[in-house]
Amino acid sequence: MNIGAKGKMGENMVARFLRKNGCTLIKRNFQTRFGEIDMIAETQEYILFVEVKIREEDTVVPIEEVVDARKRKRMLLAAERFLTLYHTELCPRFDVALVTAQPGEDGSETYRLRYIKNAF
């Protein structure tokens, strides 16, 4: 599966997870001049800004380290822009969804989701 297809599949997996857990998906791939937020969702008390990361299981850099200080700053600025455009009384929360691809012996891949609430 190519990188774009894996990314789309990973985002769809996270969207299903969010809906299953009572969230309403508001926007996907919200882009500003500051950066992009992969998903924006809401619960009764939070507006969630979610970064989705997809990696192979044997990636050298731990997936948690991919959302570095620069990426967090860009997400914060993009979230601030979103909140300026779409007023809400909900508290913002920044989550990270980690999707790991595990190759099977038959050439297929299995995906595992690890969702980190309030990641930063």
RODO-2510 file (C-alpha; in nm, 4 decimals, decimal comma):
residues 120
     n   res          X          Y          Z
     1     m     0,0000     0,0000     0,0000
     2     n     0,1423     0,3421    -0,0890
     3     i     0,2027     0,6230     0,1623
     4     g    -0,1039     0,8252     0,0621
     5     a    -0,3328     0,5235     0,0914
     6     k    -0,1859     0,4356     0,4319
     7     g    -0,2385     0,7919     0,5509
     8     k    -0,6011     0,7934     0,4367
     9     m    -0,6618     0,4510     0,5913
    10     g    -0,5058     0,5670     0,9198
    11     e    -0,7166     0,8815     0,9302
    12     n    -1,0313     0,6792     0,8579
    13     m    -0,9405     0,4418     1,1412
    14     v    -0,9005     0,7353     1,3816
    15     a    -1,2292     0,8925     1,2636
    16     r    -1,4128     0,5644     1,3353
    17     f    -1,2466     0,5456     1,6772
    18     l    -1,3532     0,9005     1,7631
    19     r    -1,7145     0,8412     1,6558
    20     k    -1,7270     0,5113     1,8458
    21     n    -1,6134     0,6970     2,1573
    22     g    -1,8870     0,9599     2,1400
    23     c    -1,7079     1,2359     1,9495
    24     t    -1,8537     1,4393     1,6668
    25     l    -1,6078     1,4899     1,3827
    26     i    -1,6114     1,8567     1,2801
    27     k    -1,3309     1,8892     1,0269
    28     r    -1,0532     1,6907     0,8659
    29     n    -0,7276     1,8385     0,7359
    30     f    -0,7896     2,1926     0,8581
    31     q    -0,5219     2,4025     0,6883
    32     t    -0,3919     2,7460     0,7779
    33     r    -0,0769     2,9325     0,6882
    34     f     0,0609     2,8146     1,0239
    35     g     0,0075     2,4452     0,9600
    36     e    -0,2489     2,1696     0,9400
    37     i    -0,4577     1,9864     1,1962
    38     d    -0,5461     1,6352     1,0845
    39     m    -0,8785     1,6140     1,2694
    40     i    -1,0971     1,8369     1,4776
    41     a    -1,3730     1,6771     1,6824
    42     e    -1,5827     1,7612     1,9849
    43     t    -1,7266     1,5985     2,2919
    44     q    -1,9663     1,7555     2,5389
    45     e    -1,6803     1,9305     2,7157
    46     y    -1,3823     1,9427     2,4762
    47     i    -1,2853     2,0511     2,1291
    48     l    -1,0216     1,8011     2,0185
    49     f    -0,7320     1,8872     1,7911
    50     v    -0,5922     1,5526     1,6800
    51     e    -0,2594     1,4801     1,5124
    52     v    -0,2565     1,1460     1,3297
    53     k     0,0765     0,9699     1,2772
    54     i     0,1173     0,6513     1,0756
    55     r     0,4386     0,4508     1,0885
    56     e     0,5723     0,1035     1,0222
    57     e     0,6176    -0,1028     1,3359
    58     d     0,9972    -0,1093     1,3022
    59     t     1,0448     0,2678     1,2565
    60     v     1,3717     0,3838     1,4133
    61     v     1,2350     0,7083     1,5648
    62     p     0,9746     0,6412     1,8338
    63     i     0,6406     0,7606     1,7015
    64     e     0,5842     0,9761     2,0122
    65     e     0,8895     1,1845     1,9186
    66     v     0,7509     1,2683     1,5735
    67     v     0,5247     1,5345     1,7280
    68     d     0,8130     1,7586     1,8266
    69     a     0,8127     2,1120     1,9697
    70     r     0,7944     2,2688     1,6227
    71     k     0,4916     2,0585     1,5247
    72     r     0,3195     2,1312     1,8570
    73     k     0,3710     2,5062     1,8070
    74     r     0,2272     2,4896     1,4547
    75     m    -0,0737     2,2935     1,5825
    76     l    -0,1306     2,5466     1,8607
    77     l    -0,1256     2,8338     1,6103
    78     a    -0,3599     2,6490     1,3723
    79     a    -0,5952     2,5664     1,6614
    80     e    -0,5933     2,9300     1,7671
    81     r    -0,6940     3,0245     1,4126
    82     f    -0,9738     2,7667     1,4144
    83     l    -1,1043     2,9000     1,7468
    84     t    -1,0969     3,2545     1,6077
    85     l    -1,3035     3,1501     1,3051
    86     y    -1,5424     2,9121     1,4834
    87     h    -1,6262     3,0330     1,8329
    88     t    -1,6876     2,7640     2,0907
    89     e    -1,7272     2,7439     2,4663
    90     l    -1,5559     2,4044     2,4759
    91     c    -1,2119     2,3576     2,6321
    92     p    -0,9402     2,2745     2,3780
    93     r    -0,7486     1,9494     2,4074
    94     f    -0,4581     1,8258     2,1940
    95     d    -0,4500     1,4528     2,1273
    96     v    -0,2227     1,2301     1,9211
    97     a    -0,3369     0,9162     1,7387
    98     l    -0,0570     0,6712     1,6657
    99     v    -0,1312     0,4155     1,3943
   100     t     0,1274     0,1406     1,3581
   101     a     0,1413    -0,0896     1,0555
   102     q     0,2437    -0,4464     1,1283
   103     p     0,3328    -0,6614     0,8258
   104     g     0,1831    -1,0085     0,8145
   105     e     0,3559    -1,3196     0,6853
   106     d     0,1214    -1,3267     0,3859
   107     g     0,2153    -0,9732     0,2770
   108     s    -0,0923    -0,8104     0,4283
   109     e    -0,0732    -0,5435     0,6967
   110     t    -0,2534    -0,5118     1,0269
   111     y    -0,2968    -0,1716     1,1874
   112     r    -0,2959    -0,0920     1,5561
   113     l    -0,4208     0,2352     1,7044
   114     r    -0,2876     0,3955     2,0188
   115     y    -0,4732     0,7122     2,1169
   116     i    -0,3080     0,9589     2,3555
   117     k    -0,5466     1,2063     2,5170
   118     n    -0,4121     1,5440     2,6231
   119     a    -0,0747     1,4636     2,4661
   120     f     0,0527     1,8191     2,5088
***
